[in-house]
Amino acid sequence: YSCPLVAIELGGQSLEHFTHPQRCVYLLGSEDYGIPPYILQKCAYHVTIPTLRTSSFNVAVAGGIVMYDRLAKALRQHPGSMAEAARAEGAGGNSVQRS
């Protein structure tokens, strides 16, 4: 399962304009120190959650915002139902095809 790494960290591309890869691994750093620079260099994408304040979000809140953004953008691409968008995004982990 080769997936690009997506760093969610201050100083990157705005989440508002980010196109989520179909498959990826999101990395969220600690609230105090963020993601170490040597790990950021290995990430295919560096994304920032826009905020009016200067401090960072709690890591759980940041993860929820990113997952909501991913689902909302998938629903815009695949209107109709949440289930259809989830299938198109490959949600639900490893699915097994039955014949």
PyMOL CGO cylinders between C-alpha atoms (Angstrom):
from pymol import cmd
from pymol.cgo import CYLINDER

trace = [
    CYLINDER, 0.00, 0.00, 0.00, 2.20, 2.80, -1.22, 0.3, 1, 1, 1, 1, 1, 1,
    CYLINDER, 2.20, 2.80, -1.22, 0.67, 6.04, 0.03, 0.3, 1, 1, 1, 1, 1, 1,
    CYLINDER, 0.67, 6.04, 0.03, 1.97, 9.60, 0.06, 0.3, 1, 1, 1, 1, 1, 1,
    CYLINDER, 1.97, 9.60, 0.06, 2.59, 11.22, 3.44, 0.3, 1, 1, 1, 1, 1, 1,
    CYLINDER, 2.59, 11.22, 3.44, 0.59, 14.39, 4.14, 0.3, 1, 1, 1, 1, 1, 1,
    CYLINDER, 0.59, 14.39, 4.14, 1.95, 16.59, 6.95, 0.3, 1, 1, 1, 1, 1, 1,
    CYLINDER, 1.95, 16.59, 6.95, -0.67, 18.67, 8.72, 0.3, 1, 1, 1, 1, 1, 1,
    CYLINDER, -0.67, 18.67, 8.72, 1.48, 21.44, 10.13, 0.3, 1, 1, 1, 1, 1, 1,
    CYLINDER, 1.48, 21.44, 10.13, 1.80, 25.22, 10.28, 0.3, 1, 1, 1, 1, 1, 1,
    CYLINDER, 1.80, 25.22, 10.28, 3.47, 26.82, 7.27, 0.3, 1, 1, 1, 1, 1, 1,
    CYLINDER, 3.47, 26.82, 7.27, 2.12, 24.64, 4.45, 0.3, 1, 1, 1, 1, 1, 1,
    CYLINDER, 2.12, 24.64, 4.45, -0.45, 24.88, 1.68, 0.3, 1, 1, 1, 1, 1, 1,
    CYLINDER, -0.45, 24.88, 1.68, -3.90, 25.92, 2.90, 0.3, 1, 1, 1, 1, 1, 1,
    CYLINDER, -3.90, 25.92, 2.90, -6.29, 23.01, 3.53, 0.3, 1, 1, 1, 1, 1, 1,
    CYLINDER, -6.29, 23.01, 3.53, -8.94, 25.06, 1.73, 0.3, 1, 1, 1, 1, 1, 1,
    CYLINDER, -8.94, 25.06, 1.73, -7.07, 24.63, -1.59, 0.3, 1, 1, 1, 1, 1, 1,
    CYLINDER, -7.07, 24.63, -1.59, -5.65, 21.14, -0.97, 0.3, 1, 1, 1, 1, 1, 1,
    CYLINDER, -5.65, 21.14, -0.97, -6.79, 18.20, -3.09, 0.3, 1, 1, 1, 1, 1, 1,
    CYLINDER, -6.79, 18.20, -3.09, -6.67, 15.06, -0.98, 0.3, 1, 1, 1, 1, 1, 1,
    CYLINDER, -6.67, 15.06, -0.98, -4.98, 12.08, -2.64, 0.3, 1, 1, 1, 1, 1, 1,
    CYLINDER, -4.98, 12.08, -2.64, -7.25, 9.05, -2.98, 0.3, 1, 1, 1, 1, 1, 1,
    CYLINDER, -7.25, 9.05, -2.98, -5.02, 7.18, -0.54, 0.3, 1, 1, 1, 1, 1, 1,
    CYLINDER, -5.02, 7.18, -0.54, -2.61, 8.80, 1.89, 0.3, 1, 1, 1, 1, 1, 1,
    CYLINDER, -2.61, 8.80, 1.89, -1.28, 8.85, 5.43, 0.3, 1, 1, 1, 1, 1, 1,
    CYLINDER, -1.28, 8.85, 5.43, -1.88, 12.02, 7.42, 0.3, 1, 1, 1, 1, 1, 1,
    CYLINDER, -1.88, 12.02, 7.42, 0.81, 13.00, 9.94, 0.3, 1, 1, 1, 1, 1, 1,
    CYLINDER, 0.81, 13.00, 9.94, -0.14, 15.38, 12.72, 0.3, 1, 1, 1, 1, 1, 1,
    CYLINDER, -0.14, 15.38, 12.72, 2.58, 16.72, 14.98, 0.3, 1, 1, 1, 1, 1, 1,
    CYLINDER, 2.58, 16.72, 14.98, 2.50, 17.43, 18.68, 0.3, 1, 1, 1, 1, 1, 1,
    CYLINDER, 2.50, 17.43, 18.68, 0.91, 20.69, 19.73, 0.3, 1, 1, 1, 1, 1, 1,
    CYLINDER, 0.91, 20.69, 19.73, 4.12, 21.99, 21.31, 0.3, 1, 1, 1, 1, 1, 1,
    CYLINDER, 4.12, 21.99, 21.31, 6.81, 21.00, 18.79, 0.3, 1, 1, 1, 1, 1, 1,
    CYLINDER, 6.81, 21.00, 18.79, 5.00, 19.99, 15.60, 0.3, 1, 1, 1, 1, 1, 1,
    CYLINDER, 5.00, 19.99, 15.60, 6.46, 17.53, 13.10, 0.3, 1, 1, 1, 1, 1, 1,
    CYLINDER, 6.46, 17.53, 13.10, 10.27, 17.32, 13.11, 0.3, 1, 1, 1, 1, 1, 1,
    CYLINDER, 10.27, 17.32, 13.11, 11.92, 18.87, 10.03, 0.3, 1, 1, 1, 1, 1, 1,
    CYLINDER, 11.92, 18.87, 10.03, 13.52, 15.58, 8.94, 0.3, 1, 1, 1, 1, 1, 1,
    CYLINDER, 13.52, 15.58, 8.94, 10.03, 14.01, 8.75, 0.3, 1, 1, 1, 1, 1, 1,
    CYLINDER, 10.03, 14.01, 8.75, 8.52, 17.04, 6.97, 0.3, 1, 1, 1, 1, 1, 1,
    CYLINDER, 8.52, 17.04, 6.97, 11.15, 16.60, 4.24, 0.3, 1, 1, 1, 1, 1, 1,
    CYLINDER, 11.15, 16.60, 4.24, 9.86, 13.07, 3.57, 0.3, 1, 1, 1, 1, 1, 1,
    CYLINDER, 9.86, 13.07, 3.57, 6.24, 14.20, 3.13, 0.3, 1, 1, 1, 1, 1, 1,
    CYLINDER, 6.24, 14.20, 3.13, 4.75, 14.59, -0.34, 0.3, 1, 1, 1, 1, 1, 1,
    CYLINDER, 4.75, 14.59, -0.34, 2.42, 17.34, 0.92, 0.3, 1, 1, 1, 1, 1, 1,
    CYLINDER, 2.42, 17.34, 0.92, 2.59, 19.97, 3.67, 0.3, 1, 1, 1, 1, 1, 1,
    CYLINDER, 2.59, 19.97, 3.67, -0.87, 21.30, 4.57, 0.3, 1, 1, 1, 1, 1, 1,
    CYLINDER, -0.87, 21.30, 4.57, -1.97, 23.97, 7.05, 0.3, 1, 1, 1, 1, 1, 1,
    CYLINDER, -1.97, 23.97, 7.05, -5.40, 24.36, 8.61, 0.3, 1, 1, 1, 1, 1, 1,
    CYLINDER, -5.40, 24.36, 8.61, -6.36, 28.04, 8.23, 0.3, 1, 1, 1, 1, 1, 1,
    CYLINDER, -6.36, 28.04, 8.23, -7.01, 29.79, 11.53, 0.3, 1, 1, 1, 1, 1, 1,
    CYLINDER, -7.01, 29.79, 11.53, -7.58, 33.31, 12.80, 0.3, 1, 1, 1, 1, 1, 1,
    CYLINDER, -7.58, 33.31, 12.80, -5.36, 32.76, 15.79, 0.3, 1, 1, 1, 1, 1, 1,
    CYLINDER, -5.36, 32.76, 15.79, -1.62, 32.10, 15.75, 0.3, 1, 1, 1, 1, 1, 1,
    CYLINDER, -1.62, 32.10, 15.75, -1.43, 29.03, 18.00, 0.3, 1, 1, 1, 1, 1, 1,
    CYLINDER, -1.43, 29.03, 18.00, -2.05, 25.48, 16.84, 0.3, 1, 1, 1, 1, 1, 1,
    CYLINDER, -2.05, 25.48, 16.84, -5.15, 23.31, 17.17, 0.3, 1, 1, 1, 1, 1, 1,
    CYLINDER, -5.15, 23.31, 17.17, -5.38, 20.38, 19.54, 0.3, 1, 1, 1, 1, 1, 1,
    CYLINDER, -5.38, 20.38, 19.54, -4.20, 17.35, 17.54, 0.3, 1, 1, 1, 1, 1, 1,
    CYLINDER, -4.20, 17.35, 17.54, -7.58, 15.58, 17.86, 0.3, 1, 1, 1, 1, 1, 1,
    CYLINDER, -7.58, 15.58, 17.86, -9.42, 18.67, 16.62, 0.3, 1, 1, 1, 1, 1, 1,
    CYLINDER, -9.42, 18.67, 16.62, -6.96, 19.07, 13.74, 0.3, 1, 1, 1, 1, 1, 1,
    CYLINDER, -6.96, 19.07, 13.74, -7.49, 15.44, 12.71, 0.3, 1, 1, 1, 1, 1, 1,
    CYLINDER, -7.49, 15.44, 12.71, -11.26, 15.90, 12.78, 0.3, 1, 1, 1, 1, 1, 1,
    CYLINDER, -11.26, 15.90, 12.78, -11.06, 19.03, 10.64, 0.3, 1, 1, 1, 1, 1, 1,
    CYLINDER, -11.06, 19.03, 10.64, -8.91, 17.27, 8.04, 0.3, 1, 1, 1, 1, 1, 1,
    CYLINDER, -8.91, 17.27, 8.04, -11.21, 14.22, 7.87, 0.3, 1, 1, 1, 1, 1, 1,
    CYLINDER, -11.21, 14.22, 7.87, -14.28, 16.47, 7.57, 0.3, 1, 1, 1, 1, 1, 1,
    CYLINDER, -14.28, 16.47, 7.57, -12.61, 18.43, 4.75, 0.3, 1, 1, 1, 1, 1, 1,
    CYLINDER, -12.61, 18.43, 4.75, -11.76, 15.18, 2.96, 0.3, 1, 1, 1, 1, 1, 1,
    CYLINDER, -11.76, 15.18, 2.96, -15.35, 13.92, 3.19, 0.3, 1, 1, 1, 1, 1, 1,
    CYLINDER, -15.35, 13.92, 3.19, -16.89, 17.29, 2.22, 0.3, 1, 1, 1, 1, 1, 1,
    CYLINDER, -16.89, 17.29, 2.22, -14.73, 17.51, -0.90, 0.3, 1, 1, 1, 1, 1, 1,
    CYLINDER, -14.73, 17.51, -0.90, -15.53, 13.88, -1.80, 0.3, 1, 1, 1, 1, 1, 1,
    CYLINDER, -15.53, 13.88, -1.80, -19.26, 14.62, -1.48, 0.3, 1, 1, 1, 1, 1, 1,
    CYLINDER, -19.26, 14.62, -1.48, -18.89, 17.59, -3.84, 0.3, 1, 1, 1, 1, 1, 1,
    CYLINDER, -18.89, 17.59, -3.84, -17.17, 15.35, -6.40, 0.3, 1, 1, 1, 1, 1, 1,
    CYLINDER, -17.17, 15.35, -6.40, -19.66, 12.49, -5.96, 0.3, 1, 1, 1, 1, 1, 1,
    CYLINDER, -19.66, 12.49, -5.96, -23.03, 14.05, -5.11, 0.3, 1, 1, 1, 1, 1, 1,
    CYLINDER, -23.03, 14.05, -5.11, -25.85, 11.75, -4.17, 0.3, 1, 1, 1, 1, 1, 1,
    CYLINDER, -25.85, 11.75, -4.17, -25.04, 10.06, -0.95, 0.3, 1, 1, 1, 1, 1, 1,
    CYLINDER, -25.04, 10.06, -0.95, -22.45, 9.80, 1.73, 0.3, 1, 1, 1, 1, 1, 1,
    CYLINDER, -22.45, 9.80, 1.73, -22.11, 6.07, 1.06, 0.3, 1, 1, 1, 1, 1, 1,
    CYLINDER, -22.11, 6.07, 1.06, -21.26, 6.65, -2.61, 0.3, 1, 1, 1, 1, 1, 1,
    CYLINDER, -21.26, 6.65, -2.61, -18.65, 9.26, -1.70, 0.3, 1, 1, 1, 1, 1, 1,
    CYLINDER, -18.65, 9.26, -1.70, -17.15, 6.95, 0.92, 0.3, 1, 1, 1, 1, 1, 1,
    CYLINDER, -17.15, 6.95, 0.92, -16.93, 4.09, -1.59, 0.3, 1, 1, 1, 1, 1, 1,
    CYLINDER, -16.93, 4.09, -1.59, -15.33, 6.41, -4.14, 0.3, 1, 1, 1, 1, 1, 1,
    CYLINDER, -15.33, 6.41, -4.14, -12.77, 7.47, -1.52, 0.3, 1, 1, 1, 1, 1, 1,
    CYLINDER, -12.77, 7.47, -1.52, -12.10, 3.88, -0.50, 0.3, 1, 1, 1, 1, 1, 1,
    CYLINDER, -12.10, 3.88, -0.50, -13.32, 4.44, 3.07, 0.3, 1, 1, 1, 1, 1, 1,
    CYLINDER, -13.32, 4.44, 3.07, -13.87, 1.57, 5.41, 0.3, 1, 1, 1, 1, 1, 1,
    CYLINDER, -13.87, 1.57, 5.41, -10.39, 0.12, 5.41, 0.3, 1, 1, 1, 1, 1, 1,
    CYLINDER, -10.39, 0.12, 5.41, -9.48, -2.93, 3.40, 0.3, 1, 1, 1, 1, 1, 1,
    CYLINDER, -9.48, -2.93, 3.40, -12.61, -4.21, 1.73, 0.3, 1, 1, 1, 1, 1, 1,
    CYLINDER, -12.61, -4.21, 1.73, -12.92, -7.72, 0.42, 0.3, 1, 1, 1, 1, 1, 1,
    CYLINDER, -12.92, -7.72, 0.42, -14.60, -8.31, -2.91, 0.3, 1, 1, 1, 1, 1, 1,
    CYLINDER, -14.60, -8.31, -2.91, -17.01, -11.25, -2.87, 0.3, 1, 1, 1, 1, 1, 1,
    CYLINDER, -17.01, -11.25, -2.87, -18.12, -13.02, -6.01, 0.3, 1, 1, 1, 1, 1, 1,
]
cmd.load_cgo(trace, "trace")
